[in-house]
Amino acid sequence: MQNDPLDVRCSDCGKAAQFFEPFRFTCVVRLPDVPEHSHVWGRVVVEELFPEQFKWHQPDCKKPKFLQPGETGEGYRLNERGMVWCKACKTFEAKTISWPEDAYWQWTVKGHKLVARNRDHAEQILGFLQESQRAPNRKPALRGIPTPLLTRRLQDEVSSKVEYALANA
Ligand SMILES: [Zn+2]
């Protein structure tokens, strides 16, 4: 489970803001004790990180299930409701986001959309684009890069866009 915060575009100032999931999900076997503000959902311990703003409501399914974008039914949807911290506005508020539409790091090149979770991820993507010898098996974090953007024809354009964004954010 990826627990690092997502970077979203602040709806007030347009700068990068951080989105935090309101719950931490940990496999039961890894925890010696169930922490305070926690619930057990099948084999997963769900910890409420912001219990004043977000209470856990157990989805109506016994086995933990995380819904993908566009998927309906019972389960928990990641990247939707959480706390958003904008350093520029100095606000920390409960919000609902649309992911990946609200992603701060996103580019469209020749109709192909590239999205990074946060600055670290954007840097990883840039590093990969600039490698002269790329490993044939992409790390999971890099599998979301649309293949056409990795071709010799487009990689320079993509790299320069990502590089520019990182330098100017
Ligand atoms: Zn802001």
Boltz pocket constraint, residues with backbone or C-beta under 6 A from the ligand:
constraints:
  - pocket:
      binder: B
      contacts: [[A, 10], [A, 11], [A, 12], [A, 13], [A, 14], [A, 15], [A, 17], [A, 86], [A, 87], [A, 88], [A, 89], [A, 90]]
      max_distance: 6.0
